Amino acid sequence: MKYFVIAGEASGDMHAANMIKYLQVMDAEARVAGWGGDQMQAQGVQLMKHIQELAFMGFAEVLMNIGTILKNFTLCKKQISAFKPDLLVLVDYPGFNLRMAGWAKKQGYKVVYYISPTVWAWKENRIVKVKKYVDRMICILPFEKAFYARWDYAADYVGHPTVEVIEREKAKPSVLHYKNVIALLPGSRKQEIDKMLPVMLQAVAEYADFQILIAQAPNLNKDVYAPHLKNTNAELLQHQTYNILKIAKVAIVTSGTATLETALFNVPQLVCYIANPVSYAIAKQLVKVKYISLVNLILDKPAVLELIQDEVTSTYIRREVEKLLKDNERKEQLQADYDQLKSLLHEGSASEQVAEIIYQSALNH
């Protein structure tokens, strides 16, 4: 069978690669092409566009890059048409992938969508497109299946693939030997690094007894971080995010998948986010969820502190870091919340279940 997979961000690249590993066992003759990153390429995927060229965040940023996005869309359509896949697999990246689903369905391709768009958070009317253009929707958050059911759409829930990834990582010996580590996870896009890293570094500048380790996003090079690292003792480590979290006492995390990863490593954390002011103003009008972090969204309560926009100051960050380091009651409550989170997310091997759904969907094409 031939599969065309589109993942537009680092987390999607990882989850797609893990799924493809199982798919290749089930379908020994699988040919996989698509858009993604290094991890998909390592699984033998014929990579036609790298995620380094794709990540635009926020409403304003998308508008500023609309010409590039439209060119990418045209290119991708040509590549799919030339490859002639038995199945199109869309992984997260909803702004691009939902539109691609509409085009693909009209061309007669069967479409499976892995990692649901956040239709439950904003632009709920997108579910009309899902019902019309997506043959199978595979969800990774426990409340999503019930949400789709209310719209008379039978989605699949497989658990969160990050759980199995991190369980494997936790079983490996640590390769870093630092002590008293504060981890900084400033994001996976240049815009996030520029906004988040300076204030994070300022907040922890006085922790002379701690080693400050910055997790470098795999899709970004050191030049993105370099302007912010002058006059600081913090160390930038590439491809070491999980190893950093294994030994961290506390983490300061930009909202995103990293909040969930940090929780699964049992690291006390606070979550920060600064958006483009225009994007934030628009989001406030459109987004219906109470929280920005996956941890709080899944638990439906403020388990971890969230600082947003003007709240993201070195003073506020430092205050919460102090609590996470010294307040035992705070740490015990957070651990109990993390345990509850894991029980909600674990459904066996999510990646293997996804591969099975995709393989069966291709067979029934």
Backbone hydrogen bonds, N-H to C=O, Kabsch-Sander energy under -0.5 kcal/mol:
donor,donor_aa,acceptor,acceptor_aa,energy
3,Y,31,R,-3.0
4,F,87,L,-2.2
5,V,3,Y,-0.6
5,V,33,A,-2.7
6,I,89,V,-2.4
7,A,5,V,-0.5
7,A,35,W,-2.6
8,G,91,V,-0.7
13,D,9,E,-2.3
14,M,10,A,-2.0
15,H,11,S,-2.5
16,A,12,G,-2.6
17,A,13,D,-2.3
18,N,14,M,-2.1
19,M,15,H,-1.9
20,I,16,A,-2.7
21,K,17,A,-1.8
22,Y,18,N,-1.1
23,L,19,M,-2.4
24,Q,20,I,-2.5
25,V,21,K,-0.6
25,V,22,Y,-0.7
26,M,22,Y,-2.0
27,D,23,L,-2.9
28,A,26,M,-0.6
30,A,27,D,-2.1
31,R,1,M,-2.7
32,V,30,A,-0.5
33,A,3,Y,-2.5
34,G,46,Q,-2.0
35,W,5,V,-2.0
36,G,49,K,-2.0
41,Q,37,G,-2.1
42,A,38,D,-2.2
43,Q,39,Q,-0.8
43,Q,40,M,-0.9
44,G,41,Q,-1.9
45,V,40,M,-1.8
46,Q,32,V,-2.6
47,L,45,V,-1.3
48,M,34,G,-3.0
49,K,34,G,-0.7
51,I,36,G,-2.1
53,E,50,H,-2.0
54,L,51,I,-2.1
55,A,51,I,-1.1
56,F,54,L,-0.7
62,V,58,G,-1.9
63,L,59,F,-2.0
64,M,60,A,-2.1
65,N,61,E,-1.3
66,I,63,L,-1.1
69,I,65,N,-2.2
70,L,66,I,-2.4
71,K,67,G,-2.0
72,N,68,T,-2.4
73,F,69,I,-2.2
74,T,70,L,-2.1
75,L,71,K,-2.5
76,C,72,N,-2.7
77,K,73,F,-2.1
78,K,74,T,-1.8
79,Q,75,L,-2.1
80,I,76,C,-2.6
81,S,77,K,-2.4
82,A,78,K,-2.1
83,F,79,Q,-2.1
84,K,80,I,-2.5
86,D,2,K,-2.3
87,L,2,K,-1.5
88,L,110,K,-2.7
89,V,4,F,-3.1
89,V,87,L,-0.6
90,L,88,L,-0.6
90,L,112,V,-2.6
91,V,6,I,-2.8
92,D,90,L,-0.6
92,D,114,Y,-2.2
96,F,93,Y,-0.7
97,N,93,Y,-2.8
98,L,94,P,-2.3
100,M,96,F,-2.1
101,A,97,N,-2.3
102,G,98,L,-1.5
103,W,99,R,-1.8
104,A,100,M,-2.9
105,K,101,A,-2.5
106,K,102,G,-1.5
107,Q,103,W,-1.2
108,G,105,K,-1.2
109,Y,104,A,-2.4
112,V,88,L,-2.6
113,Y,136,R,-3.0
114,Y,90,L,-3.5
114,Y,112,V,-0.5
115,I,113,Y,-0.5
115,I,138,I,-2.5
119,V,117,P,-2.3
121,A,118,T,-1.7
122,W,118,T,-1.7
126,R,123,K,-2.3
127,I,124,E,-2.0
128,V,125,N,-1.5
129,K,125,N,-0.6
129,K,126,R,-0.5
130,V,126,R,-2.0
131,K,127,I,-2.6
132,K,128,V,-1.6
133,Y,129,K,-3.0
134,V,130,V,-2.4
135,D,111,V,-1.8
135,D,133,Y,-0.6
136,R,111,V,-1.3
138,I,113,Y,-3.1
138,I,136,R,-0.5
139,C,137,M,-0.6
139,C,156,D,-4.1
144,E,141,L,-1.6
145,K,141,L,-0.6
147,F,143,F,-1.6
148,Y,144,E,-2.6
149,A,145,K,-2.1
150,R,146,A,-1.5
151,W,147,F,-0.6
151,W,148,Y,-1.3
152,D,149,A,-1.9
153,Y,148,Y,-1.6
155,A,153,Y,-1.2
156,D,137,M,-2.9
158,V,139,C,-2.0
160,H,345,L,-2.0
163,V,160,H,-1.5
164,E,160,H,-0.6
165,V,161,P,-1.6
166,I,162,T,-2.4
167,E,163,V,-2.3
168,R,164,E,-1.8
169,E,165,V,-1.8
170,K,166,I,-2.8
171,A,167,E,-1.0
172,K,169,E,-1.3
181,V,247,I,-0.6
182,I,211,Q,-2.3
183,A,181,V,-0.5
183,A,250,V,-2.6
184,L,213,L,-2.7
185,L,183,A,-0.5
185,L,252,I,-2.7
193,I,189,R,-2.2
194,D,190,K,-2.6
195,K,191,Q,-1.4
196,M,192,E,-3.3
197,L,193,I,-1.8
200,M,196,M,-2.0
201,L,197,L,-2.7
202,Q,198,P,-2.1
203,A,199,V,-1.9
204,V,200,M,-1.4
205,A,202,Q,-0.8
207,Y,204,V,-1.7
208,A,206,E,-1.9
210,F,207,Y,-1.5
211,Q,179,K,-0.6
211,Q,180,N,-2.6
212,I,210,F,-0.6
213,L,182,I,-2.1
213,L,211,Q,-0.7
214,I,235,E,-3.5
215,A,184,L,-2.5
215,A,213,L,-0.5
216,Q,214,I,-0.8
216,Q,237,L,-2.8
220,L,217,A,-1.7
224,V,221,N,-1.5
225,Y,221,N,-0.5
225,Y,222,K,-1.0
226,A,222,K,-2.1
228,H,225,Y,-2.0
229,L,226,A,-1.6
232,T,229,L,-1.0
235,E,212,I,-2.7
237,L,214,I,-2.7
237,L,235,E,-0.6
239,H,216,Q,-0.8
240,Q,237,L,-0.5
244,I,240,Q,-2.8
245,L,241,T,-2.2
246,K,242,Y,-1.7
247,I,243,N,-0.7
247,I,244,I,-1.0
248,A,244,I,-0.9
249,K,181,V,-3.0
250,V,181,V,-1.0
251,A,268,P,-2.1
252,I,183,A,-2.7
253,V,251,A,-0.6
253,V,270,L,-2.6
254,T,185,L,-2.8
255,S,272,C,-2.1
259,T,256,G,-1.6
260,L,256,G,-0.6
260,L,257,T,-0.7
261,E,257,T,-2.1
262,T,258,A,-2.5
263,A,259,T,-1.7
264,L,260,L,-2.3
265,F,261,E,-1.1
266,N,263,A,-1.9
267,V,262,T,-2.2
270,L,251,A,-1.7
271,V,305,L,-3.0
272,C,253,V,-2.8
273,Y,307,L,-1.6
280,Y,276,N,-3.0
281,A,277,P,-2.3
282,I,278,V,-2.2
283,A,279,S,-2.8
284,K,280,Y,-2.5
285,Q,281,A,-0.9
285,Q,282,I,-0.7
286,L,282,I,-1.3
287,V,283,A,-3.4
288,K,121,A,-3.8
297,L,293,S,-2.3
298,I,294,L,-2.6
299,L,295,V,-2.0
300,D,296,N,-1.7
301,K,296,N,-1.2
303,A,301,K,-2.1
305,L,269,Q,-0.5
307,L,271,V,-3.1
309,Q,273,Y,-2.7
311,E,308,I,-2.2
312,V,309,Q,-1.8
313,T,311,E,-1.9
317,I,313,T,-2.4
318,R,314,S,-2.5
319,R,315,T,-2.0
320,E,316,Y,-1.8
321,V,317,I,-2.4
322,E,318,R,-2.2
323,K,319,R,-1.5
324,L,320,E,-2.6
325,L,321,V,-1.8
326,K,322,E,-2.1
327,D,323,K,-2.6
328,N,326,K,-1.1
331,K,327,D,-2.1
332,E,328,N,-2.6
333,Q,329,E,-2.1
334,L,330,R,-2.0
335,Q,331,K,-2.1
336,A,332,E,-1.9
337,D,333,Q,-2.0
338,Y,334,L,-2.5
339,D,335,Q,-2.3
340,Q,336,A,-1.9
341,L,337,D,-2.2
342,K,338,Y,-2.2
343,S,339,D,-1.7
344,L,340,Q,-1.5
345,L,341,L,-1.4
346,H,342,K,-1.5
347,E,345,L,-0.7
347,E,348,G,-0.7
350,A,348,G,-1.0
353,Q,349,S,-2.0
354,V,350,A,-2.6
355,A,351,S,-2.2
356,E,352,E,-2.1
357,I,353,Q,-2.1
358,I,354,V,-2.6
359,Y,355,A,-2.8
360,Q,356,E,-2.5
361,S,357,I,-2.1
362,A,358,I,-2.1
363,L,359,Y,-2.3
364,N,360,Q,-1.8
365,H,362,A,-1.4
